[in-house]
Amino acid sequence: MTISMKTHRIGIMAYPQSLRSAVYGLIDMLALANEVCAQQAFDVRVEPVERSASTQSRQRFSAVVLPPARDPTYYLAPEPALLRWLQRQRGVLCSACAGAFILAEAGVLEGCTVTTHWGLEDTFRVRFPEIRLNTNAILINQERVITAGGMMSWLDLGLELVAHFASPLVMRQLGKFLVIDTGARQQRY
């Protein structure tokens, strides 16, 4: 009997000034998650796909990730084509750190509570006063939207995606392998 493998495509947006360590780190983390799924006989696979901001296709993803950025130039003024593409996505929309600005600019955060880096709080509140912001949280999962706080919170976001698409058991095993704390944390510390 053949078991059907469920594949979830995860689009990781390598937009201008985004952290390459986050883009490549997420790709590596998700590839390792597939190894853990295979070892534990889970019939789930996550397929990370690096995408640039200017080359979106009509492709749909189970999730789209906007990683942190080093410089505000792009995330404060993202390309309209990227914003339209994000609006058409039906999967989970995710951001780490400054990526939340792009989701907010796309208008996809209505009714959500989100987080971003604590140092960006004032700028975010001025630009998007209608969006509920909680910078104490390192990760907020609103099912359709998952946001993570600090620049290295892409690690928390990656683990959350593994728990979401595979299982919390796979996420904890992956955390052990990578020596990453999988417990709940906060930014306010």
MINU-105120 format. One line per 3 residues: number of its first residue (from 1); their letters; for each residue x, z, y of N, C-alpha, C, CB. Coordinates in Angstrom, 1 decimal. Glycine has a CB too. Example, Ala and Ser with C-alpha at 12.3 -4.5 7.8 and 13.67 -1.06 7.14 Angstrom:
REM MINU-105120
1	as	13.2/7.8/-5.7/12.3/7.8/-4.5/13.2/7.8/-3.3/11.3/9.0/-4.5 | 12.8/7.1/-2.2/13.7/7.1/-1.1/12.9/7.9/0.0/14.1/5.7/-0.6
REM end
This chain:
REM MINU-105120
1	mti	0.8/0.0/-1.2/0.0/0.0/0.0/0.9/0.0/1.2/-1.0/1.2/0.0 | 0.6/-0.9/2.2/1.4/-1.0/3.4/0.7/-0.2/4.5/1.6/-2.5/3.8 | 1.5/0.6/5.2/1.0/1.4/6.3/1.2/0.6/7.6/1.6/2.8/6.3
4	smk	0.2/0.5/8.4/0.3/-0.2/9.6/1.0/0.7/10.7/-1.1/-0.7/10.2 | 2.1/0.1/11.3/2.8/0.9/12.3/2.2/0.7/13.7/4.3/0.4/12.3 | 1.9/1.8/14.3/1.3/1.7/15.7/2.5/1.7/16.7/0.4/3.0/15.9
7	thr	2.5/0.6/17.5/3.6/0.4/18.5/3.0/0.6/19.9/4.2/-0.9/18.3 | 3.7/1.5/20.7/3.4/1.7/22.1/4.5/1.1/22.9/3.1/3.2/22.3 | 4.2/0.1/23.7/5.2/-0.4/24.6/5.2/0.4/25.9/4.9/-1.9/25.0
10	igi	6.5/0.8/26.3/6.7/1.7/27.5/7.5/0.8/28.5/7.4/3.0/27.1 | 6.9/0.5/29.6/7.6/-0.3/30.6/8.3/0.7/31.5/6.6/-1.1/31.4 | 9.6/0.5/31.6/10.5/1.4/32.5/10.9/0.5/33.6/11.7/2.0/31.7
13	may	10.4/0.8/34.8/10.7/0.0/36.0/12.0/0.3/36.6/9.6/0.2/37.0 | 12.9/-0.7/36.6/14.2/-0.6/37.2/14.1/-1.2/38.6/15.3/-1.3/36.4 | 13.5/-0.5/39.5/13.3/-0.9/40.9/14.5/-0.7/41.7/12.0/-0.3/41.5
16	pqs	14.7/-1.3/42.8/15.9/-1.2/43.7/16.1/0.3/44.0/15.8/-2.0/45.0 | 17.4/0.8/43.8/17.9/2.1/44.1/17.4/3.1/43.0/17.5/2.6/45.4 | 16.7/2.7/42.0/16.3/3.7/40.9/17.5/4.1/40.2/15.2/3.0/40.0
19	lrs	17.5/5.3/39.6/18.6/5.8/38.9/18.8/5.1/37.6/18.4/7.3/38.7 | 19.9/4.4/37.4/20.2/3.7/36.2/20.3/4.7/35.0/21.5/2.9/36.3 | 20.8/5.9/35.3/21.0/6.9/34.2/19.6/7.2/33.7/21.6/8.2/34.8
22	avy	18.5/7.3/34.5/17.2/7.5/34.0/16.7/6.3/33.3/16.3/7.9/35.2 | 16.8/5.1/33.8/16.4/3.9/33.1/17.0/3.8/31.7/16.7/2.7/33.9 | 18.3/3.9/31.6/19.0/3.8/30.3/18.8/5.0/29.5/20.4/3.5/30.5
25	gli	18.7/6.2/30.1/18.5/7.4/29.3/17.1/7.4/28.7/18.6/8.6/30.3 | 16.1/6.9/29.4/14.8/6.8/28.7/14.8/5.9/27.6/13.7/6.4/29.8 | 15.5/4.7/27.8/15.5/3.8/26.7/16.2/4.4/25.5/16.3/2.5/27.2
28	dml	17.3/5.1/25.7/18.0/5.8/24.6/17.1/6.8/23.9/19.3/6.4/25.0 | 16.5/7.7/24.8/15.6/8.7/24.3/14.5/8.2/23.4/15.1/9.6/25.4 | 13.8/7.1/23.9/12.7/6.6/23.1/13.2/5.9/21.8/12.0/5.6/24.0
31	ala	14.4/5.3/21.8/14.9/4.8/20.6/15.2/5.9/19.6/16.2/4.0/20.9 | 15.8/7.0/20.1/16.0/8.1/19.2/14.7/8.7/18.7/16.8/9.2/19.9 | 13.6/8.7/19.5/12.3/9.2/19.0/11.8/8.4/17.8/11.3/9.1/20.2
34	nev	12.1/7.1/17.9/11.7/6.2/16.7/12.4/6.6/15.5/12.0/4.8/17.0 | 13.7/7.0/15.6/14.4/7.5/14.4/13.8/8.8/13.9/15.9/7.8/14.8 | 13.4/9.7/14.8/12.8/11.0/14.4/11.4/10.6/13.7/12.6/11.9/15.6
37	caq	10.7/9.7/14.3/9.4/9.3/13.7/9.6/8.8/12.2/8.7/8.2/14.5 | 10.6/8.0/12.1/10.9/7.4/10.7/11.3/8.5/9.8/12.0/6.4/10.8 | 12.2/9.5/10.2/12.6/10.6/9.3/11.4/11.4/8.9/13.6/11.4/10.0
40	qaf	10.4/11.6/9.8/9.3/12.4/9.5/8.1/11.7/9.0/8.9/13.2/10.8 | 8.3/10.4/8.7/7.3/9.5/8.1/6.0/9.4/9.0/6.8/10.0/6.8 | 6.2/9.4/10.4/5.2/9.1/11.3/5.1/7.6/11.4/5.4/9.8/12.7
43	dvr	3.9/7.0/11.4/3.7/5.6/11.5/3.5/5.1/13.0/2.5/5.1/10.7 | 4.4/5.7/13.8/4.3/5.4/15.3/5.7/4.9/15.7/3.9/6.6/16.1 | 5.7/4.0/16.6/6.9/3.5/17.2/6.7/3.3/18.7/7.4/2.1/16.5
46	vep	7.7/3.7/19.5/7.7/3.5/20.9/8.7/2.4/21.3/7.9/4.8/21.8 | 8.3/1.4/22.0/9.2/0.3/22.3/9.5/0.3/23.8/8.6/-1.0/21.9 | 10.6/0.8/24.3/10.9/0.8/25.7/11.3/-0.6/26.2/12.1/1.8/26.0
49	ver	10.8/-1.0/27.3/11.0/-2.3/27.9/11.4/-2.1/29.3/9.8/-3.3/27.7 | 12.7/-2.5/29.6/13.1/-2.4/31.0/12.5/-3.6/31.8/14.7/-2.4/31.1 | 11.9/-3.2/32.9/11.3/-4.2/33.8/11.9/-4.1/35.2/9.8/-4.1/33.8
52	sas	12.1/-5.2/35.9/12.5/-5.1/37.3/11.2/-5.1/38.2/13.5/-6.2/37.7 | 11.3/-4.6/39.4/10.1/-4.6/40.2/9.6/-6.0/40.6/10.4/-3.8/41.5 | 10.5/-6.9/40.6/10.1/-8.3/41.1/9.7/-9.2/39.9/11.2/-8.9/41.9
55	tqs	9.8/-8.8/38.7/9.5/-9.7/37.6/8.4/-9.2/36.7/10.8/-10.0/36.8 | 7.3/-8.7/37.2/6.2/-8.2/36.4/5.6/-9.5/35.8/5.2/-7.4/37.2 | 5.1/-9.3/34.6/4.3/-10.4/34.0/2.9/-9.9/33.8/5.0/-10.8/32.6
58	rqr	2.1/-10.6/33.1/0.8/-10.2/32.8/0.8/-9.2/31.6/-0.1/-11.4/32.5 | 1.9/-8.8/31.2/2.1/-7.9/30.1/1.5/-6.6/30.4/3.6/-7.8/29.7 | 0.8/-6.0/29.4/0.2/-4.7/29.5/1.1/-3.7/28.7/-1.2/-4.6/29.0
61	fsa	1.2/-2.5/29.2/2.0/-1.4/28.5/1.1/-0.2/28.2/3.1/-1.0/29.4 | 1.5/0.5/27.2/0.8/1.8/26.9/1.1/2.8/28.0/1.3/2.3/25.5 | 2.3/2.6/28.6/2.7/3.5/29.7/3.7/2.7/30.6/3.3/4.8/29.2
64	vvl	3.7/3.0/31.8/4.7/2.5/32.8/5.3/3.7/33.5/4.0/1.5/33.9 | 6.7/3.6/33.5/7.5/4.7/34.1/8.2/4.3/35.3/8.5/5.3/33.1 | 8.0/5.0/36.4/8.8/4.8/37.7/9.8/5.9/37.8/7.8/4.8/38.9
67	ppa	11.1/5.6/37.5/12.1/6.7/37.5/12.5/7.2/38.9/13.3/6.2/36.8 | 13.3/8.2/39.0/13.8/8.7/40.3/14.6/7.6/41.0/14.7/9.9/40.1 | 14.8/7.9/42.3/15.6/6.9/43.1/16.7/7.7/43.9/14.7/6.1/44.1
70	rdp	17.8/7.0/44.2/18.9/7.6/45.0/18.6/7.5/46.5/20.2/6.9/44.7 | 17.9/6.5/46.9/17.7/6.1/48.3/16.3/5.8/48.6/18.6/4.9/48.7 | 15.7/6.2/49.7/14.3/6.0/50.0/13.9/4.6/50.4/13.9/7.0/51.0
73	tyy	14.8/3.7/50.6/14.5/2.4/51.2/13.4/1.7/50.4/15.8/1.6/51.2 | 13.5/1.7/49.1/12.5/0.9/48.3/11.3/1.8/48.1/13.1/0.5/47.0 | 11.4/3.0/47.6/10.2/3.8/47.2/9.3/4.1/48.4/10.6/5.0/46.6
76	lap	9.8/4.0/49.7/9.0/4.2/50.8/8.3/2.9/51.3/9.8/4.8/52.0 | 8.8/1.8/50.8/8.2/0.5/51.1/8.3/-0.4/49.9/8.9/-0.1/52.4 | 7.6/-0.1/48.9/7.7/-1.0/47.7/7.0/-2.3/47.9/7.0/-0.3/46.5
79	epa	7.5/-3.3/47.0/6.9/-4.6/47.1/5.4/-4.6/46.8/7.7/-5.6/46.2 | 4.6/-5.4/47.6/3.2/-5.5/47.3/2.9/-6.0/45.9/2.5/-6.4/48.4 | 3.7/-6.9/45.4/3.5/-7.4/44.1/3.6/-6.3/43.0/4.5/-8.5/43.7
82	llr	4.5/-5.4/43.2/4.6/-4.3/42.2/3.4/-3.4/42.3/5.9/-3.4/42.5 | 2.9/-3.1/43.5/1.7/-2.3/43.7/0.5/-2.9/43.1/1.5/-2.0/45.2 | 0.3/-4.2/43.2/-0.8/-4.9/42.6/-0.7/-4.8/41.1/-0.9/-6.3/43.1
85	wlq	0.5/-5.0/40.6/0.7/-5.0/39.1/0.4/-3.6/38.6/2.2/-5.4/38.8 | 0.8/-2.5/39.3/0.5/-1.2/38.8/-1.0/-0.9/38.8/1.2/-0.1/39.7 | -1.7/-1.5/39.8/-3.2/-1.3/39.9/-3.9/-1.9/38.7/-3.7/-1.9/41.2
88	rqr	-3.3/-3.0/38.1/-3.9/-3.7/37.0/-3.5/-3.1/35.6/-3.4/-5.1/37.0 | -2.6/-2.2/35.6/-2.2/-1.6/34.3/-3.3/-0.6/33.8/-0.9/-0.8/34.5 | -3.5/-0.6/32.5/-4.5/0.2/31.9/-3.9/1.4/31.1/-5.4/-0.6/31.0
91	gvl	-2.6/1.4/31.0/-2.0/2.5/30.3/-1.7/3.7/31.1/-0.7/2.0/29.6 | -0.9/4.6/30.6/-0.6/5.8/31.4/0.5/5.4/32.4/0.0/6.9/30.4 | 0.2/5.9/33.7/1.2/5.6/34.8/2.0/6.9/35.0/0.4/5.2/36.1
94	csa	3.3/6.7/35.0/4.2/7.9/35.0/5.3/7.7/36.1/4.9/8.1/33.7 | 5.7/8.9/36.7/6.7/8.9/37.6/7.6/10.1/37.5/6.2/8.8/39.1 | 8.8/10.0/37.9/9.8/11.1/38.0/10.3/11.1/39.4/10.9/11.0/36.9
97	cag	10.2/12.2/40.0/10.8/12.4/41.4/10.1/11.5/42.4/12.3/12.2/41.3 | 10.9/10.6/43.0/10.4/9.8/44.1/9.5/8.6/43.6/11.6/9.1/44.8 | 9.5/8.4/42.3/8.6/7.4/41.7/7.1/7.7/42.1/8.7/7.3/40.2
100	afi	6.8/9.0/42.4/5.4/9.3/42.8/5.0/8.6/44.1/5.3/10.9/42.9 | 5.9/8.4/44.9/5.6/7.7/46.2/5.1/6.3/45.9/6.9/7.6/47.1 | 5.6/5.6/44.9/5.2/4.3/44.6/3.8/4.3/43.9/6.2/3.6/43.6
103	lae	3.5/5.3/43.1/2.2/5.4/42.5/1.2/5.7/43.6/2.2/6.5/41.4 | 1.6/6.6/44.5/0.7/6.9/45.6/0.4/5.7/46.5/1.3/8.0/46.5 | 1.4/4.9/46.8/1.3/3.7/47.6/0.4/2.7/46.9/2.7/3.1/47.9
106	agv	0.4/2.7/45.6/-0.4/1.7/44.8/-1.9/2.2/44.8/0.1/1.6/43.4 | -2.1/3.4/45.2/-3.5/3.9/45.3/-4.1/4.3/43.9/-4.4/2.8/45.9 | -3.2/4.7/43.0/-3.7/5.0/41.7/-3.8/6.5/41.4/-2.8/4.3/40.6
109	leg	-3.6/7.3/42.4/-3.6/8.8/42.2/-4.8/9.5/42.6/-2.4/9.3/42.9 | -5.9/8.7/42.9/-7.1/9.3/43.4/-7.6/10.4/42.4/-8.2/8.3/43.6 | -7.9/11.6/42.9/-8.4/12.6/42.0/-7.4/13.4/41.2/-9.4/12.1/41.1
112	ctv	-6.1/13.0/41.3/-5.0/13.6/40.5/-4.3/14.7/41.3/-4.1/12.5/40.1 | -3.7/15.6/40.6/-2.7/16.5/41.1/-1.4/16.0/40.6/-3.0/18.0/40.7 | -0.4/15.9/41.5/0.9/15.3/41.1/2.0/16.2/41.6/1.0/13.9/41.7
115	tth	3.2/15.9/41.1/4.4/16.6/41.5/5.4/15.5/41.9/4.9/17.5/40.5 | 6.4/15.9/42.7/7.6/15.1/43.0/8.7/16.2/43.3/7.3/14.2/44.2 | 9.8/15.7/43.6/11.0/16.6/44.0/10.6/17.5/45.1/12.2/15.8/44.3
118	wgl	10.9/18.8/45.0/10.5/19.8/46.1/11.1/19.4/47.4/11.0/21.2/45.7 | 12.2/18.7/47.5/12.8/18.3/48.7/12.1/17.1/49.4/14.3/17.9/48.5 | 11.2/16.5/48.7/10.4/15.4/49.2/9.0/15.8/49.6/10.3/14.2/48.2
121	edt	8.7/17.1/49.4/7.3/17.6/49.6/6.8/17.2/51.0/7.3/19.1/49.4 | 7.5/17.5/52.1/7.0/17.3/53.4/6.7/15.8/53.7/8.0/17.8/54.5 | 7.6/15.0/53.3/7.4/13.5/53.5/6.2/13.0/52.7/8.7/12.7/53.0
124	frv	6.0/13.5/51.5/4.9/13.1/50.7/3.6/13.6/51.3/5.0/13.7/49.2 | 3.6/14.8/51.7/2.3/15.4/52.3/1.9/14.6/53.6/2.5/16.9/52.6 | 2.9/14.2/54.4/2.6/13.5/55.6/2.1/12.1/55.3/3.9/13.4/56.5
127	rfp	2.7/11.4/54.3/2.3/10.0/54.0/1.0/10.0/53.2/3.4/9.4/53.2 | 0.8/11.0/52.4/-0.4/11.0/51.5/-1.1/12.3/51.5/0.0/10.6/50.0 | -1.7/12.7/52.7/-2.3/14.0/52.8/-3.6/14.2/51.9/-2.8/14.2/54.2
130	eir	-4.1/13.1/51.4/-5.3/13.2/50.6/-5.0/13.4/49.1/-6.1/11.9/50.7 | -3.7/13.4/48.7/-3.3/13.6/47.3/-2.9/15.0/47.1/-2.2/12.6/46.9 | -3.5/15.7/46.1/-3.1/17.0/45.8/-1.7/17.1/45.2/-4.1/17.7/44.8
133	lnt	-0.8/17.9/45.8/0.6/17.9/45.4/1.0/19.4/45.0/1.5/17.5/46.6 | 1.7/19.5/43.9/2.1/20.8/43.4/3.6/20.7/43.1/1.3/21.3/42.2 | 4.5/21.0/44.0/5.9/20.8/43.7/6.5/22.0/43.0/6.7/20.6/45.0
136	nai	5.7/23.0/42.7/6.2/24.1/41.8/6.3/23.6/40.3/5.3/25.3/41.8 | 5.5/22.7/40.0/5.5/22.1/38.6/6.6/21.1/38.4/4.1/21.5/38.3 | 7.2/21.2/37.2/8.2/20.1/36.9/7.5/19.0/36.2/9.3/20.7/36.0
139	lin	6.3/19.2/35.6/5.6/18.1/34.9/4.1/18.4/35.0/6.1/18.0/33.4 | 3.4/17.4/35.4/1.9/17.5/35.4/1.3/16.3/34.6/1.3/17.5/36.9 | 0.6/16.6/33.6/0.0/15.6/32.7/-1.5/15.5/33.0/0.3/15.8/31.2
142	qer	-2.0/14.5/33.6/-3.4/14.3/33.9/-4.0/13.2/33.0/-3.6/13.9/35.4 | -3.4/13.0/31.8/-3.8/12.1/30.8/-3.5/10.6/31.3/-5.3/12.2/30.6 | -4.1/10.1/32.3/-3.9/8.7/32.8/-2.7/8.7/33.7/-5.1/8.2/33.5
145	vit	-2.3/9.8/34.3/-1.1/9.9/35.2/-0.3/11.1/34.8/-1.6/9.9/36.7 | 1.0/10.8/34.6/1.9/11.9/34.3/3.0/11.8/35.3/2.5/11.8/32.8 | 3.3/12.9/36.1/4.3/13.0/37.1/5.3/14.1/36.7/3.7/13.1/38.5
148	agg	6.5/13.9/37.1/7.6/14.9/36.9/8.3/15.1/38.2/8.6/14.4/35.7 | 8.9/16.3/38.4/9.4/16.7/39.7/10.8/16.2/40.1/9.4/18.1/39.7 | 11.8/16.8/39.6/13.2/16.6/40.1/13.8/15.4/39.6/14.0/17.8/39.8
151	mms	15.0/15.1/40.1/15.8/13.9/39.8/16.1/13.8/38.3/17.1/13.8/40.5 | 16.3/14.9/37.6/16.6/14.9/36.2/15.3/15.2/35.3/17.6/16.0/35.8 | 14.2/15.2/36.0/12.9/15.5/35.3/12.5/14.3/34.4/11.8/15.8/36.3
154	wld	13.2/13.2/34.5/12.9/12.1/33.6/13.1/12.5/32.1/13.9/10.9/33.9 | 14.0/13.5/31.9/14.1/14.1/30.6/12.8/14.7/30.1/15.3/15.1/30.5 | 12.2/15.5/31.0/10.9/16.2/30.7/9.8/15.1/30.5/10.5/17.1/31.8
157	lgl	9.8/14.1/31.3/8.9/13.0/31.2/9.0/12.2/29.9/9.0/12.0/32.4 | 10.2/11.9/29.6/10.5/11.2/28.3/10.0/12.0/27.1/12.0/10.9/28.1 | 10.3/13.3/27.1/9.8/14.2/26.0/8.2/14.2/26.0/10.3/15.6/26.1
160	elv	7.6/14.3/27.2/6.2/14.3/27.2/5.6/13.0/26.7/5.7/14.5/28.7 | 6.2/11.9/27.0/5.7/10.6/26.4/5.8/10.6/24.9/6.5/9.4/27.0 | 6.9/11.1/24.4/7.1/11.2/22.9/5.9/12.1/22.3/8.5/11.8/22.5
163	ahf	5.7/13.2/22.9/4.6/14.1/22.4/3.2/13.4/22.5/4.5/15.4/23.3 | 3.0/12.6/23.6/1.8/11.9/23.9/1.5/10.8/22.9/1.8/11.4/25.3 | 2.6/10.0/22.6/2.4/8.8/21.8/2.8/9.0/20.3/3.2/7.7/22.3
166	asp	3.6/10.0/20.0/3.9/10.3/18.6/3.3/11.6/18.2/5.5/10.3/18.4 | 3.9/12.7/18.6/3.4/14.0/18.3/4.3/15.1/18.9/3.2/14.3/16.8 | 3.7/16.3/19.2/4.6/17.4/19.7/5.6/17.8/18.7/3.7/18.6/20.0
169	lvm	5.4/17.6/17.4/6.4/17.9/16.4/7.6/17.0/16.5/5.8/17.7/15.0 | 7.3/15.7/16.7/8.4/14.7/16.9/9.2/15.1/18.2/7.9/13.3/17.0 | 8.4/15.4/19.3/9.1/15.8/20.5/10.0/17.0/20.4/8.0/16.1/21.6
172	rql	9.5/18.0/19.7/10.4/19.2/19.5/11.6/18.9/18.7/9.6/20.3/18.8 | 11.5/18.1/17.6/12.6/17.7/16.8/13.6/16.9/17.6/12.2/16.9/15.6 | 13.1/16.0/18.5/14.0/15.2/19.3/14.7/16.1/20.3/13.1/14.1/20.1
175	gkf	14.0/17.0/20.9/14.6/18.0/21.8/15.7/18.8/21.1/13.6/19.0/22.3 | 15.5/19.2/19.9/16.6/19.9/19.1/17.8/19.0/19.0/16.1/20.3/17.8 | 17.5/17.7/18.6/18.6/16.8/18.4/19.4/16.5/19.7/18.1/15.4/17.8
178	lvi	18.7/16.4/20.8/19.3/16.1/22.1/19.8/17.4/22.8/18.4/15.3/22.9 | 19.5/18.5/22.2/19.8/19.8/22.8/19.2/19.9/24.2/21.3/20.1/22.9 | 17.9/19.7/24.3/17.1/19.7/25.5/16.0/20.8/25.3/16.5/18.3/25.9
181	dtg	15.9/21.7/26.3/14.8/22.7/26.2/13.5/22.0/26.3/15.0/23.8/27.3 | 12.6/22.2/25.3/11.3/21.5/25.3/10.2/22.5/25.8/11.0/21.0/23.9 | 10.6/23.7/26.2/9.6/24.6/26.7/9.1/24.3/28.1/10.1/26.1/26.6
184	arq	8.0/24.9/28.5/7.5/24.6/29.8/8.4/25.3/30.9/6.0/25.2/30.0 | 8.7/24.5/31.9/9.5/25.0/33.0/8.9/24.8/34.3/11.0/24.4/33.0 | 9.5/25.3/35.4/8.9/25.0/36.8/10.1/24.6/37.7/8.2/26.2/37.3
187	qry	9.7/23.9/38.8/10.8/23.6/39.8/11.1/24.7/40.7/10.3/22.4/40.6 | 10.1/25.6/40.9/10.2/26.6/42.0/11.4/27.5/41.8/9.0/27.4/42.1 | 12.0/27.6/40.6/13.1/28.5/40.3/14.3/27.9/41.1/13.5/28.6/38.8
REM end
